Amino acid sequence: MPDKTFKETSLRYHTDPTPGKFEITPTKPLSNQRDLARAYSPGVAFACEAIMEDAAAVNDMTIRGNLVGVVTNGSAVLGLGNIGPLASKPVMEGKAVLFKKFAGIDVFDIEIDQQDPEKLIDTIAALEPTFGAINLEDIKAPECFIVEKALKERMNIPVFHDDQHGTAIVVGAAVYNGLRIVDKDISQVKVVATGGGAASLACLDLLVSMGLKRENVSLVDVEGVVYVGREKDMNPYKDKYAITTDHRTLNDVIDGADVFLGLSAPGILKPDMVRRMADKPFILALANPTPEILPEAAKEVRSDAIIATGRSDYPNQVNNVLCFPFLFRGALDVGATTINEEMKHACVKAIADLAFRESSEQVVNAYQGDVLKFGPEYIIPKPLDPRLILEVAPAVAQAAMDSGVATRPLKDIEAYKETLSRFVFKSTILLQPVLERAKQSPKRIVFAEGENESVLLAVQALVDEKMGRPTLIGRPAVVNQKIERLGLRLIKDEHFDLINPQKDDRYRSYWQEYHALVCRQGVSKEAARTIVRTNTTVIAALAVRRGDADAMICGSYGRFDFHVKYIIDIIGRKHGDQKLSTVSTLILPRRTIFFADAFMTVEPDVDQIVENTLAAAEKVRHFGVEPKVALLSHSNFGSSNAPSARKMRRATKILKELRPDMLVDGEMHADAALKEDIRERMVSDSGFTGSANLFIFPNLDAANITIDMLRTIDNGLLVGPILLGAAQPAHIVTPSATAKGIFNMAAIALADAQNLDQERKS
């Protein structure tokens, strides 16, 4: 039973800071009379007329194509039973949040006070103009079968009872993979199922469509075995699983069973029953919150058993969230008129196949550092795996198109996958030009911290994308152990090169070159030898300097300035005495902003600000973005004569003289930089229109505080810091950088290497 504290925190979760779990947010501005006229009368009439002329335009003019109705009458809510529509609303809101969080689908939850199936059908069918699809939820059996069947016949949009089919799809994926592990054929296995409700019957139906023989199924409900001739608590949906037998109880039919599928009641599968199952039994004990048998009890009598439950605190959680958001995503995106068997099967296989892939970093982080590898303890993906949408939605969309139920077929499935990737990884849109550039003529890149797990995950992605030839600096045994632990597919020499700091043929030439560079900084030969054995940033920088790599990434440990020193000493500056600086990108929900410099120069002078701005603006252009530069201050266009204000004012003047073509202005407040109307109230000759996208700060404190505050408040994604001014491509990630962040920085470094190559040729 949940403890008192959990109950209290759960109630607070629903009540604070505002009641409920989601809200409706406008997607268009409504800040003036013109906006109002376009949003409502009279401008809205044009949208209405467009839909009257072409009904398909509703998907372009309204939310309908991305809107799902989560509909219930509250007659079978979780384990609570028939609690009615009002008390079911928190569950429906929760479903809405999952749709939005995992697949970007908008939801209206509809709780209907109606127990009569026919009237319920009429009510839901009348909602078709509102929604792109209907998710039926928590309607009791057998009424749920009647309601879904009738609605699928009457409505020309997908209707999906998730309690039935969502459960069935995830069970199907689990069985598909579980039988792979034990090397059993689905057409030969004996299945004992308990429950007899909507979910149980839907699971059996789907498994039969996957190849399970109906005669190999024994179904047991609250009245015992479902057998031919039984009259009590029977219906047409159970009848098809009635068998001719003298067995009457679960205990009678369990002998030799290969699969136990429980969607029934806690504790009904006893250890002695498990002992009598076939070799390598597969037990799906899915009753919640207490399963038909606890995994530890089953393992005690059968160590060869594979076990799945519906709980998150045991391996192999069978959870509908693995399925429904992504199934609906794919169906909506092709305008499917229904969800058919082909789409369900595609969903099963996509979920199952994802478990074969190595863990993503997000999954590792979400599950307390557990590295998940396909096997008895990991047969299906985890619910928080962000790759589900990238695998399941395209598979469902393709199946809908192949089976002829798509009204808006996709022209390019790969482009569609790219669109989904942008939903998962916010940096994809910004980095697209850089990624394409990096792939054109792949360069060599060295990773200083080759034993770091996030680095290894990034390198796997780099190899998969064929973006460059990676070199890892690390001890071979440690690197191999980490690759094995993460379940990666990286093979030394085939996919990556290795520099072993403890033993490498290049060691002598490396330390001698390093000593020649720093001997007049008080570094002795002995110290140089030790540093080149122990400092992987030094080794990486030497590899770039000597031509063994074209770019480098470091910084997974230690302070930023620790790494900068060695880059300056070994790689040097691109232009004489120019100071190195950084530019960072913050991807926010509504905009992307570049910041310079939030990591290096504490109190830059006018010349450094000018240098930093020019370098940052050039880097912004590499992302395919035209920089609009705002030099920020506490002062607005001469309103203060403080030293920092004068500094920013002077830098602005120099920049305009040096680069009259640059869109730049200052000194100004941050709100003036973001809002054109504020600037227009103060100056008549602003250097750019709209919002600035490159912010230049008077000092490190202002830049660093601003970027951290915005990142935290608005859930921003940081790309960078990107090091500017080094003679060859070198970037320093932060110790908190994720594998995706390291991958992004590697792509930038590889693109830099190509740009440098082009500069040298020209």
N, C-alpha and C positions, 0 to 999 in steps of 0.2 A: 504493500500500500504506500502511496506517496506520503512523505512526511509533512508535518505541519508547515515547516519553513517553505518547502517547495510549493505548497498550496498558496501560501501568502504571497510569494514572489510571482506566482502565475497570475493571481488576481490583480496584483499591482501592474503587471505587464499589460493587462487588458484595460486598466483604468487610467494609468498615468503615461505621459503628461496630458493626453486627451483620451476620451473614451473610444474604444475600437482600435482596429489595426491598420486601417488605411483611409485615405481621403481622395477626393477628386481634385485634380490640379489642372488648370487651363494650360493649353499648349500654344496659345496665340496671345499676343499682347492685347490689353484692353485698358489703355491709358489715356485715350483722348476721344473726342467726338467722332473722328473718322473711324477709329477702330470699332467703336460701338455701332456705327452705321453699317460697317461691313460684317460684323459678327451677328447682328440681329437685323431689325428692319431699318432700311429697305434692302440692304445688300444680300441678306440671306436668301432672298427670293431667287436670285440668280442660281444659287446652288440647288434650290428646290426644282427649278425649271430644268436644270441640267440632268437631274436624276429622273424627272418625268420623261425626258427625251431618251435617256439611256439608263436603264436600271443599274447597269454595271458601274456607272459613275458613283454610286453610293459608296463604293470602296475607296474612291479618290477624294470624295467630298466630306466623308464622315468617319467616325471611329469604327463603324460596323465591321469592317474587314479584320479588325484586331480585337474584337469584343466578344467575350464568352459569357454566357449566362450560367451561373452556378445555381441550380434549382433544386429545391427539396420541399418535402412536406413534413420533415422532421419525424418520420415514422420509424426510423432505424438508425439512430445517431450513435456512432462509435459503439461502446459497450453499454450505453445508457438506455437504449431501447427507444420506445415511442414517446419522446419528450416534447413533441410538438414543434411547430415552426419557429415560435419566438425563442425558445431555449436553444434551438439549433443554430441561431444566427452567428455566435462566435466561431463555430466550426466552419460555416460558409465563408466568413470573413478570412479565416485562416487559409482556406483554399484559394481565395482571391489573392492573398499575399504571395502564396507559393507560385501561382501563375505569373504574377508580375515579376517577382524576384528571379525566378529561374528561366523565364522565357520571354519576358517583356510583353506579356499579354494582359490587356485590360479586362476587368471583370465587373459586372454588376451581380451581386448575390440576391437571389429572389427566393424568399421563404413564403410558401403558399399554404394558407389554412384550408386544406382540402384533403380528405382521406378517401373520397370516392375516386377510383382510378379513371373512370370515364370523364368526370369533370376536371380532374387534374390534367388529363390529356388535352382537353379542349383549351384550358387556360394556357398551358405551355405552348401549344401549337400556335396560338394567337400572337405569341411573342416573336415569331419568325422575322418580321421586319426589323426588329431591334438588334439582333445578334448575328454574328458570323458562325456561331456554333453553340450548342447546349451541352453542358456537363451536368448530368443527373447525379444527385448525391443523396445518400442516406434515405432511400425509399425502401420499405421492407418488401421481402419476398412473400408471395409470388407476384404482388402488384408491380414490382419493379420490372419484371419481364414483360408484363402486359403494356405498361406505360412506354417502355423503350421501343418495343416492337411497333406499336401504333404510331409513335412520333417519327420513327425512321421511315415509315410508309407515307406519312402526311407531310413531313417537312423536307425541304430541299437544301438543308444544311446539316452538317454532322451532328448527330445526337449520340452521346456516349455516356453510359452508366459506369462511372469510374470504379465503384465498389465491385462491380463484376469484372469488367474488362481490364481496368488498370491493374487490379490484383492478378488477373490471369496472365497478363503480358509479363509482369515481373516474375511470377512463378514460372512461366514458360522459359524465360531467360535463365533462371536458376536451375531448372531441370535440364535444360539444354547443356549448360556448362557442367553441372554435377555429374551427368552421365558421361560427359567427355572425360572427366577425371577418373572415373571408375571403369571406363571402357565398356559401357553397356549400351545396347541398341534400344531406343525407345519403343520399337515395335515388339520387343521381347520381354520388357520388364513387367512385373506385377506391381500394381498400385493399389494401396488402401487409402481411401480418403474419408475424412470425417467432417461433418457439418451439414451438408444438404441444403445450405442457403444459397443466396445469389452468387456470392464469391466462389464458393466451393464448386458449384455446378459450372460456372463460367470457366474456371480453371480446367476442369475436366474436359469441357468442350474444346478449349483451345489445344490442350495436350493431345486430344484425339485428332484434331486437324493437323497436328505436327507429326502424327504417326503412331501414337499410342492406340493399341487395340482395345476397343470398348469391352470385349469379353475378359480382358485382363484387369478390369477395374472392379474393386469391391467398395461400395459406398455405404458408410455407416452414419446414421443421424441419431437424434435423441431417442428415437424409438428402436434403434438397432440397425441391423443390416437391411438394406433396401433389396428386397427379393421379389421375384415374380409371384403375384397373388396377394401381396401385402396391401391392406386397405387403409390402415391408420396413417394419417399425416402424409398422404401421397398427393402428387400432382403430376401433370404431364411432363414437367421438366425433370422430375426425379425418375419417372417411369422408364426413360430410355437407359438408365443405369441399373435397372432391376435385373438381378441375376437369378438363375435357377440354382438354389442351394439349400442345404439344411442348416447352414451356419446362421446364427442369429445375433452374435455379438462381435465387438472388435477383437476380443480375445480369441474368437474362433477363426477369424480370417487373416490374422496378422502373420501367421507362419509363412516363412519364405518370401515375404514382401520385399521388393527391391526399393520401393519408394513409399514413404508415409507422408500424406498431404493432409495436414490438420488445419482446419479453419473452424474450430468448434469451441472447446471448453478447456479450462486449465486442468492439467494433471491426469488426463484420461489415458495417456499412453504410458504404461508402466514399464519399469526397467526390465522385467521378465519378458514383456512383449518385444522389446528392442532386441533382447538376447536371441529371440527366435526368428528374427528377420534374416534375409539373405546376406551373403557376404557383401561387405562394403555398402551397407544400407544408406540411403539418402533420406534424411528426416527433415521435413519442413513443418515445424511446430509453430504455427502462425497465430495462434490465439493471443490476444493482447488484453491486459498487460502481462498475464501469466500464461506461458505457452503450455501446450499439451504435455510436454516434458521439458525440464530444464536441460540445457546442453551438458552441464557437468554430470547430471544423473545418467544421461544417455552414454556419455563417454566412459563412465565408470564401468559399464558392462560391455560396451562395444567401442574399442579404441579406433576401429576402422570406419566408424560412421562419419558421414558428412552431415552437418546440421545447419539449418537456417531457421531464423526466428523473425518475428516482426519487430524486435527490439533493437535499439541502437547500442546497447551495452554488451552485445554479443556479436561475433563475426557473422557475416552473411545476412544482413538485414534486408528482408523483403519489404520494400516500401514503395507505395504507388507513385511517390514523387520522382522515382526513376523514370517514370513513363509519361504521365498525363501532360505536364507542361510542354514537353517536346513533341509528343504526338499531335497535340493541338496546334503547336507552332507550325509544323510541317503541313498539316491539313489546311490551316487558314491561309498559308502563304501561296498555295496553289488553288485556292477557292474550291476545295473539295466539297462535294455534295453529300458525302457520307464517309464514315470510317468503316472500311471493309476488311475482310480477312487478310487480304494481301498487305494492307497497311499495318495490321496487327503483327503479322509474321515478320515484316521488315523491322518493326520496332523490337520484337523479341531478339532477332539476330544482331541488331545494332547494339543493344544493351549487353548482350552476351559477349560479343566480340571486343567491346571496350575493356572488359575485365582482363583480356590478354595483354593489354598495353601496360607499360610501366606507369607507376603512380605519377600524377602531376604534383607540383609543389603545393598547390592550393589544397589538395586532398591530404597530403602529409601534414600540413599545418593545421588543417581543420580537425584531424584525428590524432592530435597530441604526438606528432612525430612518427606515427606508425608508417612504415614503408610496406606497401601492399603488393604482393606478388601472387599471380594466379595460382590457385591450389585449393586444398580443402578448406582453408580459413578465409579464402577470398575468391568466391565464385561469381559474384556480380559486383558492379561498381558501387561506390559509396554515393549516397544521395547528394552530397555536396561536391561531387566531381563536376567542374565547369565544362568538361568536354562532352557531357551528355548531349547538350543542345547541338554541338557540332557534328555528332554522329547520328543521333536519332532523328532529328528534324529533317535532314536531307534524305535519309533512307525512307522516311514516311512520305515525303513529298514525291520522291521518285516512284514509289509504289503506287501512289495516287495517280500519277501521270500514266504509268505503265498500264494500270487497270482501267483507265478511261473515266475516272470520276473527278478529274481536275478541270475546273472551268477557266482557270488562269494559269496554264502550264508555264513553267520556268523555261526561259530560252537557254540559260547557261547554269547548270547545277554547280559548277565550280565557283562562279561569281556569287551564287546564292550562299555557298559555304563561307565565302569571304565576308559577305554581309553579316552572317551569324557570328563570325569571328570578331567583328567589330562590336557586337553586343557583349561578348565575353571579355574581350581585351580592348579597353578603351583607347589604347595607344595605337591600334592597328591603322586607323584612318590617318592620323598624323604621320606615322612612320612609313606609309605605303611608298612614297617616292624613294625613301632611303632603302627600303627593303628591295625594291626593284633594281636600284642602282647597285646594291651589294651583290646581287645575283648575276649581273651582266658578265663579269669576268672575275670569278671568285679569287680572293686573295688569301694570304696566310695570316692567321691571328694567334697570338700566344696568350694564354691565361696564366697569370702568376700564381693563383691559388687553385691549382689543378686538383687538389684533394678535397676541396669544398663541395658539398653536395649540391648546393644551388648552382654552382658553376657547372658541375657535371650534367645537371638537368638542362641547363642552357645549351651546353655543347651538344647534347642529344638533339635538341630542337634545331640547332645550327646545321648539324649533319643531315637531319631529315629534310631541311629546306634547301640543302645543297648550296649554302651561302658562302662557304669558305673552308679552308683547311685548318682545323684547330691544332694547336700544340699545347699540351698540358705540362705544367711544371709540378712534379710530385714524385713521391716514392712509388715505384711500380706496384708493390704489394698493397699499399694503402689505396691507390687509385683503383686497382682491380677489385679490392674488397668493397669499396664504396659503389662501384658499378654493379657488382653482384647484389649488394644490399638494396639498391634502388631498382633493380630489375631492368637496367638499361641494356641497350643492344650495341653498345660501343665496343669495338675491337681495336686494340693497339695496332698501329701500322696500316690497318685497313681504313679506319675512320679517323684516327688522330695520331699525331706524333707525340713523343714523350721526352722531356728533359728531366733526367733524374739528378737532383742536386747533389746526391751523395756519390754518384759515379757517372760521369759523362765525358766522352772524348774531347768535348769542346772546353772542358774546365780550364785547362792551362791558358788557352788563348783568351778566354773570357776574363780571367782574373788579371792577366797582364794588361789587357786593354782597359779594364776598370782602373787599375792602379795608375796607368799613364794619364788617365783623365783626372784623378783626384789626389795624386801624390803630393801636390802643393797645397792641399787642404789638410795636411797632417795625417794622411792615411798611409800607413806603412804597407810593405808587401805582405807581411803576415796578416795584417788586418784585412787587406784586400782579398787574400785567399779565404779567410774566414767568412767575410761578407758574401762572397760569391758562392760559398757552400750553403749559406743559411738564409740569405735574403732573396726571396723569390721575385720581388719587384725589381731588384737589381738584375737578376738573371733575365727576366722578361725584357727589360729595357735594353740590355746588351744584345739579346736576340734580334730585336728590331734594328738597333744601330748597325749590327754586323750583317744584316740582310738575311738572317734565318727566319724572319717573320716580317710581315708588312705592317702589323698593328699589334697593340697590346691592351689587355684589360687587367687591372689590379684593383685592390681596395676592399676585398671581402673581409679583411680584418685591419685594425689599426686606424690611426687618424689620417685624415685627408692630407695634411701637410707633411706627414711622414713619407708618403708616396711621391708627392710633388717634388720634394728635394732630389730624389734619385732620378726622376724623369728629367729635371733640369740639368743635373750633373752629367747624365749619360746621353740622352737624346738631344737636349739643348732646345734653344728657342728658334722659332721660324724666322724671325726678323730681329737680328741684333740684340739690342737691350730691351726689346718689348717685354713687358710683364705678362706672365701667363694669367689668364682669367677663366671664368666659367660662364656658361649660360645654361639655365635649367628650364624645363617645360613642365607646366602644371596643367593637367587635363582635368577640367572641372565639368560638372554636368551640363552647363550651358555655354561654356566657352573654353578656349585654350589660350594660356598666357605664357610668354617667355619672360624669364627673370635673369638679369645680369647685374652684379655678380654676387651670389649668395654664399660663396664658399671660400674665397681666397683673400682678397685685399681688404684689410680692415678699414682703412681710411684713405681711399684713392684720391689723388689730386686731380686737377682738371685734365691734364694730359692723359692720365690713366683712364679716366672716365671716357674720354674721346676714343682712345684705343679700344677699350672694352666694348663700347657701343658699336664701333665699326666692325669689330670681329664678331660680335653677337648678331648683328644684322645680317652679315654674310652667312652665318650658320643657319639663321632662320630661313633664308632663301633656299637652302639645301632641302628643307622640308616642303618646298613648293608653296611657301607662304610669303607674301610681300610684307615686310616689317613696317609697322606703324609705331614709331618710337616715342615714348613719353619719358622725359627726365623728371623724376618725382622729387618733391620737397614738401616741407611744411608751408612753403610759400607758393602763392599763385601769381605768376606773371609779374614779378616785381613787388609784391605786397610786403616783402620783408627784406631787410638788408643784412641779415645774419650771415656769417661766413659760409655755412652750408648752402644757403639759398644763392649767394653770389657765385659759389662754385658751380652749381647746376646751371645757373643762368649763363655763365661764361662758357661752359661746355656746350650748351645748346647753340650759342652764337658761332663757335668754332665749327661745330658739325654742319651747320647750315652753310657756312662759307666753304668748307672742304667738299661737302656733298650736297649741292643745291637740289639734286634730284631725290634726296632722301626724304621720306615722310617722317618728320621729326618736329617736336615742339617741347617746350618747357620754359622755366620750371613750373610745375603745377602739382595740385593735389591729386590723389588717386581717383577721387570721384570725377574730377574734370577729365582725367585721362580716359575714363570709361564711358562718360556721357557727353555726347556732342553738344547737347543743349546747354549744359553748364559752361562749357568752353565758350559757346557763342554769346553768352551773357557777359563775358569778360573781355574777349578779344574778337576782332573782326577778321583776322588773317591767320586762323589756326593752320598749323602745318599738316594736318590730316583730317579726314572725315571719319565719322563713326567712332568705334572704340579702338584705343591703342591695344597692341598685342605684344609689344616688347617694352618691359618696364626697366628703367635704369635708376638705381638708388644712390643716394649720397654716401652711404657707407654700408659695411657688412652687416651691422646690427639691424638696420632697417630692412635690408633684403632678406636676411635669414629669418627674422621674426615674421615678416609678411608671408613668406612662402610656407612656413610651418603652420601659421595660423589658418591660412586659406585651405591648406591641404587637410587639416584636421576638421575644420568646421564644415567644409563642403565635400568631404570625402574625395579629395582630388588624388589623381595619379601622377606621381612625379617621374619624369623621364630626365635622367641626368644625375649629377652635374656633368655637362659636356665640357671637357677641357679645351681651351682655345689658346693658340699661340705656340704649341710645341712644334719642333721641326718635323716630327713624324707622328702618325696617329697613335695617341696614347690616351686612355680614359681611365678615370678612377671612380669606381662605384662606391657606394656607401656600405658599411657592414650589414645594414638592414635590407639591402637590395634582394629582391626575389629573383628566382630563375628567369622569369619573364623580363624583369628589369635588366638583368645581366645580358640576356639575349638581345634586348633592344639596344643596349650600349655597344654590344659586339657588332650589330648591324651598322650602327653609326660609324664605328671604327673602320669597318670594312669599306663602307662607302667613302670615308675620308681617304683611305688608301688608294681607292680608284681615282678620286679627285686629284690627289697628289701626283699620281702617275700621269694623269692627263696634263697637269700643269708642267711637269718636267718635259713632256713630249712637245708641248707648245712653246 
